[in-house]
């Protein structure tokens, strides 16, 4: 078996964070021969944006600083796993 870089060994957070997945498909449009994002596509993220913007940034920063040592330890442990 070939060793894998840490990024390939890591589990995707997609399932536990599925509640944050954008609603609806990502749409594109063609105008004047150029492909781009359809005007309504960004609204898929409105729900997540509302949740994030409702957070008290100062309080969130304090919680992060309090938890940082355990988060750093968990990250270091995950980085060492074969």
N, CA, C and O atoms as CSV, one atom per row, in Angstrom:
chain,resi,resn,atom,element,x,y,z
A,1,UNK,N,N,0.842,-1.178,0.000
A,1,UNK,CA,C,0.000,0.000,0.000
A,1,UNK,C,C,0.887,1.241,0.000
A,1,UNK,O,O,1.866,1.310,0.742
A,2,UNK,N,N,0.543,2.214,-0.828
A,2,UNK,CA,C,1.307,3.446,-0.952
A,2,UNK,C,C,0.865,4.451,0.114
A,2,UNK,O,O,-0.331,4.695,0.268
A,3,UNK,N,N,1.813,5.036,0.850
A,3,UNK,CA,C,1.429,6.055,1.839
A,3,UNK,C,C,0.714,7.205,1.149
A,3,UNK,O,O,1.061,7.586,0.031
A,4,UNK,N,N,-0.275,7.745,1.818
A,4,UNK,CA,C,-1.038,8.856,1.266
A,4,UNK,C,C,-0.723,10.133,2.035
A,4,UNK,O,O,-0.489,10.099,3.243
A,5,UNK,N,N,-0.721,11.249,1.332
A,5,UNK,CA,C,-0.544,12.520,2.031
A,5,UNK,C,C,-1.707,12.751,3.001
A,5,UNK,O,O,-2.797,12.222,2.786
A,6,UNK,N,N,-1.493,13.531,4.063
A,6,UNK,CA,C,-2.542,13.763,5.054
A,6,UNK,C,C,-3.882,14.193,4.461
A,6,UNK,O,O,-4.932,13.760,4.936
A,7,UNK,N,N,-3.862,15.034,3.435
A,7,UNK,CA,C,-5.128,15.512,2.868
A,7,UNK,C,C,-5.947,14.372,2.290
A,7,UNK,O,O,-7.177,14.421,2.314
A,8,UNK,N,N,-5.282,13.339,1.769
A,8,UNK,CA,C,-6.012,12.220,1.189
A,8,UNK,C,C,-6.500,11.252,2.264
A,8,UNK,O,O,-7.467,10.525,2.040
A,9,UNK,N,N,-5.857,11.232,3.412
A,9,UNK,CA,C,-6.286,10.350,4.496
A,9,UNK,C,C,-7.453,10.938,5.266
A,9,UNK,O,O,-8.248,10.206,5.856
A,10,UNK,N,N,-7.553,12.233,5.261
A,10,UNK,CA,C,-8.571,12.911,6.067
A,10,UNK,C,C,-9.968,12.569,5.580
A,10,UNK,O,O,-10.196,12.349,4.390
A,11,UNK,N,N,-10.884,12.531,6.513
A,11,UNK,CA,C,-12.266,12.303,6.152
A,11,UNK,C,C,-12.896,13.640,5.790
A,11,UNK,O,O,-12.604,14.670,6.399
A,12,UNK,N,N,-13.749,13.602,4.807
A,12,UNK,CA,C,-14.428,14.818,4.379
A,12,UNK,C,C,-15.453,15.243,5.417
A,12,UNK,O,O,-16.165,14.399,5.962
A,13,UNK,N,N,-15.540,16.541,5.699
A,13,UNK,CA,C,-16.552,17.025,6.637
A,13,UNK,C,C,-17.916,17.201,5.977
A,13,UNK,O,O,-18.840,17.725,6.598
A,14,UNK,N,N,-18.049,16.773,4.733
A,14,UNK,CA,C,-19.284,17.004,3.990
A,14,UNK,C,C,-20.517,16.436,4.691
A,14,UNK,O,O,-21.529,17.128,4.799
A,15,UNK,N,N,-20.455,15.203,5.165
A,15,UNK,CA,C,-21.626,14.595,5.792
A,15,UNK,C,C,-22.027,15.299,7.087
A,15,UNK,O,O,-23.192,15.671,7.231
A,16,UNK,N,N,-21.099,15.496,8.042
A,16,UNK,CA,C,-21.527,16.163,9.271
A,16,UNK,C,C,-21.954,17.618,9.070
A,16,UNK,O,O,-22.695,18.171,9.883
A,17,UNK,N,N,-21.483,18.229,7.987
A,17,UNK,CA,C,-21.850,19.622,7.722
A,17,UNK,C,C,-22.902,19.739,6.616
A,17,UNK,O,O,-23.098,20.818,6.057
A,18,UNK,N,N,-23.569,18.645,6.306
A,18,UNK,CA,C,-24.527,18.652,5.196
A,18,UNK,C,C,-25.668,19.642,5.406
A,18,UNK,O,O,-26.275,20.111,4.443
A,19,UNK,N,N,-25.958,19.960,6.674
A,19,UNK,CA,C,-27.015,20.936,6.937
A,19,UNK,C,C,-26.654,22.317,6.395
A,19,UNK,O,O,-27.528,23.168,6.230
A,20,UNK,N,N,-25.373,22.539,6.118
A,20,UNK,CA,C,-24.930,23.826,5.587
A,20,UNK,C,C,-24.837,23.832,4.063
A,20,UNK,O,O,-24.490,24.851,3.467
A,21,UNK,N,N,-25.143,22.707,3.435
A,21,UNK,CA,C,-25.033,22.624,1.977
A,21,UNK,C,C,-25.973,23.632,1.323
A,21,UNK,O,O,-27.097,23.830,1.785
A,22,UNK,N,N,-25.518,24.261,0.261
A,22,UNK,CA,C,-26.376,25.230,-0.411
A,22,UNK,C,C,-27.583,24.538,-1.034
A,22,UNK,O,O,-27.492,23.406,-1.510
A,23,UNK,N,N,-28.704,25.233,-1.023
A,23,UNK,CA,C,-29.931,24.687,-1.592
A,23,UNK,C,C,-29.934,24.913,-3.101
A,23,UNK,O,O,-29.551,25.980,-3.583
A,24,UNK,N,N,-30.361,23.921,-3.819
A,24,UNK,CA,C,-30.499,24.056,-5.262
A,24,UNK,C,C,-29.198,23.887,-6.010
A,24,UNK,O,O,-28.119,23.842,-5.419
A,25,UNK,N,N,-29.319,23.795,-7.318
A,25,UNK,CA,C,-28.126,23.573,-8.149
A,25,UNK,C,C,-27.348,24.866,-8.406
A,25,UNK,O,O,-27.888,25.967,-8.294
A,26,UNK,N,N,-26.096,24.708,-8.744
A,26,UNK,CA,C,-25.272,25.838,-9.171
A,26,UNK,C,C,-25.563,26.045,-10.647
A,26,UNK,O,O,-25.390,25.125,-11.446
A,27,UNK,N,N,-25.990,27.210,-11.011
A,27,UNK,CA,C,-26.381,27.478,-12.388
A,27,UNK,C,C,-25.390,28.392,-13.078
A,27,UNK,O,O,-24.818,29.295,-12.468
A,28,UNK,N,N,-25.199,28.138,-14.361
A,28,UNK,CA,C,-24.325,28.989,-15.167
A,28,UNK,C,C,-25.150,29.582,-16.297
A,28,UNK,O,O,-26.243,29.112,-16.612
A,29,UNK,N,N,-24.606,30.609,-16.887
A,29,UNK,CA,C,-25.268,31.262,-18.005
A,29,UNK,C,C,-24.222,31.603,-19.059
A,29,UNK,O,O,-23.040,31.761,-18.754
A,30,UNK,N,N,-24.671,31.711,-20.283
A,30,UNK,CA,C,-23.779,32.141,-21.361
A,30,UNK,C,C,-24.276,33.479,-21.883
A,30,UNK,O,O,-25.431,33.630,-22.282
A,31,UNK,N,N,-23.366,34.445,-21.865
A,31,UNK,CA,C,-23.692,35.764,-22.407
A,31,UNK,C,C,-22.534,36.238,-23.258
A,31,UNK,O,O,-21.378,36.234,-22.835
A,32,UNK,N,N,-22.864,36.634,-24.436
A,32,UNK,CA,C,-21.848,37.170,-25.359
A,32,UNK,C,C,-20.690,36.188,-25.534
A,32,UNK,O,O,-19.532,36.592,-25.634
A,33,UNK,N,N,-21.017,34.893,-25.568
A,33,UNK,CA,C,-19.998,33.877,-25.786
A,33,UNK,C,C,-19.175,33.516,-24.564
A,33,UNK,O,O,-18.225,32.742,-24.678
A,34,UNK,N,N,-19.508,34.049,-23.400
A,34,UNK,CA,C,-18.765,33.760,-22.171
A,34,UNK,C,C,-19.671,33.031,-21.183
A,34,UNK,O,O,-20.843,33.371,-21.020
A,35,UNK,N,N,-19.109,32.034,-20.536
A,35,UNK,CA,C,-19.838,31.298,-19.509
A,35,UNK,C,C,-19.557,31.935,-18.157
A,35,UNK,O,O,-18.413,32.257,-17.834
A,36,UNK,N,N,-20.617,32.115,-17.369
A,36,UNK,CA,C,-20.445,32.721,-16.057
A,36,UNK,C,C,-21.507,32.214,-15.095
A,36,UNK,O,O,-22.361,31.404,-15.454
A,37,UNK,N,N,-21.436,32.698,-13.891
A,37,UNK,CA,C,-22.392,32.323,-12.854
A,37,UNK,C,C,-23.731,32.980,-13.140
A,37,UNK,O,O,-23.801,34.179,-13.413
A,38,UNK,N,N,-24.791,32.189,-13.075
A,38,UNK,CA,C,-26.132,32.738,-13.254
A,38,UNK,C,C,-26.446,33.659,-12.079
A,38,UNK,O,O,-26.037,33.370,-10.954
A,39,UNK,N,N,-27.157,34.754,-12.307
A,39,UNK,CA,C,-27.419,35.742,-11.251
A,39,UNK,C,C,-27.983,35.158,-9.954
A,39,UNK,O,O,-27.619,35.631,-8.877
A,40,UNK,N,N,-28.840,34.169,-10.015
A,40,UNK,CA,C,-29.449,33.623,-8.804
A,40,UNK,C,C,-28.625,32.575,-8.084
A,40,UNK,O,O,-28.998,32.152,-6.990
A,41,UNK,N,N,-27.512,32.142,-8.665
A,41,UNK,CA,C,-26.744,31.049,-8.053
A,41,UNK,C,C,-26.201,31.374,-6.671
A,41,UNK,O,O,-26.131,30.498,-5.809
A,42,UNK,N,N,-25.821,32.608,-6.457
A,42,UNK,CA,C,-25.228,32.962,-5.171
A,42,UNK,C,C,-26.251,32.969,-4.032
A,42,UNK,O,O,-25.882,32.899,-2.859
A,43,UNK,N,N,-27.512,33.052,-4.377
A,43,UNK,CA,C,-28.540,33.036,-3.327
A,43,UNK,C,C,-28.629,31.680,-2.639
A,43,UNK,O,O,-29.252,31.558,-1.585
A,44,UNK,N,N,-28.007,30.658,-3.232
A,44,UNK,CA,C,-27.982,29.329,-2.604
A,44,UNK,C,C,-27.311,29.388,-1.232
A,44,UNK,O,O,-27.578,28.541,-0.380
A,45,UNK,N,N,-26.461,30.359,-1.012
A,45,UNK,CA,C,-25.697,30.468,0.228
A,45,UNK,C,C,-26.331,31.428,1.236
A,45,UNK,O,O,-25.752,31.671,2.295
A,46,UNK,N,N,-27.490,31.966,0.933
A,46,UNK,CA,C,-28.114,32.954,1.816
A,46,UNK,C,C,-28.378,32.406,3.222
A,46,UNK,O,O,-28.160,33.115,4.205
A,47,UNK,N,N,-28.839,31.170,3.332
A,47,UNK,CA,C,-29.126,30.587,4.652
A,47,UNK,C,C,-27.878,30.500,5.515
A,47,UNK,O,O,-27.899,30.896,6.680
A,48,UNK,N,N,-26.803,29.988,4.957
A,48,UNK,CA,C,-25.538,29.879,5.689
A,48,UNK,C,C,-25.017,31.268,6.038
A,48,UNK,O,O,-24.525,31.492,7.144
A,49,UNK,N,N,-25.126,32.189,5.100
A,49,UNK,CA,C,-24.659,33.563,5.354
A,49,UNK,C,C,-25.443,34.207,6.497
A,49,UNK,O,O,-24.867,34.921,7.319
A,50,UNK,N,N,-26.745,33.961,6.554
A,50,UNK,CA,C,-27.555,34.521,7.653
A,50,UNK,C,C,-27.114,33.963,8.997
A,50,UNK,O,O,-27.016,34.702,9.976
A,51,UNK,N,N,-26.848,32.660,9.048
A,51,UNK,CA,C,-26.404,32.043,10.306
A,51,UNK,C,C,-25.063,32.637,10.738
A,51,UNK,O,O,-24.902,33.038,11.890
A,52,UNK,N,N,-24.119,32.691,9.827
A,52,UNK,CA,C,-22.791,33.206,10.165
A,52,UNK,C,C,-22.853,34.673,10.561
A,52,UNK,O,O,-22.195,35.085,11.516
A,53,UNK,N,N,-23.635,35.464,9.838
A,53,UNK,CA,C,-23.706,36.890,10.160
A,53,UNK,C,C,-24.464,37.153,11.461
A,53,UNK,O,O,-24.365,38.243,12.024
A,54,UNK,N,N,-25.210,36.177,11.935
A,54,UNK,CA,C,-25.938,36.365,13.195
A,54,UNK,C,C,-25.057,36.102,14.421
A,54,UNK,O,O,-25.447,36.413,15.547
A,55,UNK,N,N,-23.876,35.530,14.201
A,55,UNK,CA,C,-22.986,35.217,15.319
A,55,UNK,C,C,-22.348,36.486,15.882
A,55,UNK,O,O,-22.077,37.438,15.151
A,56,UNK,N,N,-22.123,36.482,17.155
A,56,UNK,CA,C,-21.397,37.562,17.818
A,56,UNK,C,C,-19.907,37.284,17.598
A,56,UNK,O,O,-19.342,36.375,18.207
A,57,UNK,N,N,-19.288,38.058,16.738
A,57,UNK,CA,C,-17.899,37.800,16.350
A,57,UNK,C,C,-16.946,37.832,17.544
A,57,UNK,O,O,-16.037,37.007,17.636
A,58,UNK,N,N,-17.149,38.762,18.440
A,58,UNK,CA,C,-16.261,38.865,19.608
A,58,UNK,C,C,-16.399,37.619,20.489
A,58,UNK,O,O,-15.399,37.055,20.933
A,59,UNK,N,N,-17.635,37.194,20.741
A,59,UNK,CA,C,-17.868,36.006,21.567
A,59,UNK,C,C,-17.321,34.755,20.873
A,59,UNK,O,O,-16.741,33.885,21.524
A,60,UNK,N,N,-17.507,34.665,19.550
A,60,UNK,CA,C,-16.988,33.515,18.804
A,60,UNK,C,C,-15.463,33.473,18.894
A,60,UNK,O,O,-14.878,32.399,19.035
A,61,UNK,N,N,-14.821,34.635,18.812
A,61,UNK,CA,C,-13.368,34.707,18.945
A,61,UNK,C,C,-12.899,34.267,20.318
A,61,UNK,O,O,-11.883,33.584,20.445
A,62,UNK,N,N,-13.639,34.659,21.346
A,62,UNK,CA,C,-13.284,34.251,22.711
A,62,UNK,C,C,-13.423,32.739,22.891
A,62,UNK,O,O,-12.564,32.093,23.492
A,63,UNK,N,N,-14.507,32.189,22.365
A,63,UNK,CA,C,-14.713,30.731,22.453
A,63,UNK,C,C,-13.579,30.010,21.720
A,63,UNK,O,O,-13.044,29.015,22.210
A,64,UNK,N,N,-13.222,30.523,20.549
A,64,UNK,CA,C,-12.136,29.902,19.788
A,64,UNK,C,C,-10.828,29.945,20.582
A,64,UNK,O,O,-10.119,28.942,20.664
A,65,UNK,N,N,-10.510,31.090,21.160
A,65,UNK,CA,C,-9.268,31.204,21.924
A,65,UNK,C,C,-9.263,30.263,23.129
A,65,UNK,O,O,-8.223,29.704,23.478
A,66,UNK,N,N,-10.407,30.091,23.755
A,66,UNK,CA,C,-10.505,29.159,24.891
A,66,UNK,C,C,-10.306,27.717,24.446
A,66,UNK,O,O,-9.723,26.915,25.176
A,67,UNK,N,N,-10.784,27.385,23.261
A,67,UNK,CA,C,-10.726,26.000,22.765
A,67,UNK,C,C,-9.485,25.716,21.922
A,67,UNK,O,O,-9.221,24.566,21.569
A,68,UNK,N,N,-8.729,26.756,21.604
A,68,UNK,CA,C,-7.587,26.604,20.699
A,68,UNK,C,C,-6.603,25.519,21.129
A,68,UNK,O,O,-6.161,24.758,20.268
A,69,UNK,N,N,-6.234,25.398,22.398
A,69,UNK,CA,C,-5.284,24.339,22.763
A,69,UNK,C,C,-5.794,22.928,22.414
A,69,UNK,O,O,-5.029,22.103,21.915
A,70,UNK,N,N,-7.062,22.654,22.670
A,70,UNK,CA,C,-7.588,21.320,22.364
A,70,UNK,C,C,-7.727,21.134,20.854
A,70,UNK,O,O,-7.524,20.033,20.341
A,71,UNK,N,N,-8.069,22.202,20.145
A,71,UNK,CA,C,-8.149,22.105,18.686
A,71,UNK,C,C,-6.768,21.868,18.082
A,71,UNK,O,O,-6.621,21.068,17.158
A,72,UNK,N,N,-5.763,22.559,18.600
A,72,UNK,CA,C,-4.393,22.351,18.121
A,72,UNK,C,C,-3.923,20.924,18.391
A,72,UNK,O,O,-3.270,20.313,17.545
A,73,UNK,N,N,-4.251,20.396,19.563
A,73,UNK,CA,C,-3.868,19.030,19.906
A,73,UNK,C,C,-4.559,18.023,18.988
A,73,UNK,O,O,-3.936,17.064,18.533
A,74,UNK,N,N,-5.833,18.239,18.720
A,74,UNK,CA,C,-6.568,17.338,17.829
A,74,UNK,C,C,-5.996,17.404,16.418
A,74,UNK,O,O,-5.845,16.375,15.760
A,75,UNK,N,N,-5.681,18.595,15.958
A,75,UNK,CA,C,-5.102,18.738,14.626
A,75,UNK,C,C,-3.754,18.027,14.535
A,75,UNK,O,O,-3.472,17.342,13.552
A,76,UNK,N,N,-2.929,18.192,15.561
A,76,UNK,CA,C,-1.616,17.540,15.565
A,76,UNK,C,C,-1.766,16.022,15.550
A,76,UNK,O,O,-1.011,15.325,14.873
A,77,UNK,N,N,-2.742,15.516,16.296
A,77,UNK,CA,C,-2.958,14.063,16.328
A,77,UNK,C,C,-3.404,13.564,14.953
A,77,UNK,O,O,-2.927,12.529,14.488
A,78,UNK,N,N,-4.302,14.281,14.309
A,78,UNK,CA,C,-4.768,13.869,13.000
A,78,UNK,C,C,-3.631,13.918,11.976
A,78,UNK,O,O,-3.559,13.075,11.082
A,79,UNK,N,N,-2.757,14.894,12.107
A,79,UNK,CA,C,-1.639,15.030,11.165
A,79,UNK,C,C,-0.639,13.905,11.328
A,79,UNK,O,O,0.061,13.570,10.372
A,80,UNK,N,N,-0.546,13.304,12.516
A,80,UNK,CA,C,0.411,12.215,12.749
A,80,UNK,C,C,-0.104,10.856,12.321
A,80,UNK,O,O,0.690,9.928,12.163
A,81,UNK,N,N,-1.404,10.705,12.129
A,81,UNK,CA,C,-1.968,9.390,11.823
A,81,UNK,C,C,-1.448,8.866,10.494
A,81,UNK,O,O,-1.319,9.609,9.522
A,82,UNK,N,N,-1.152,7.568,10.473
A,82,UNK,CA,C,-0.664,6.969,9.207
A,82,UNK,C,C,-1.754,6.835,8.174
A,82,UNK,O,O,-1.501,6.353,7.070
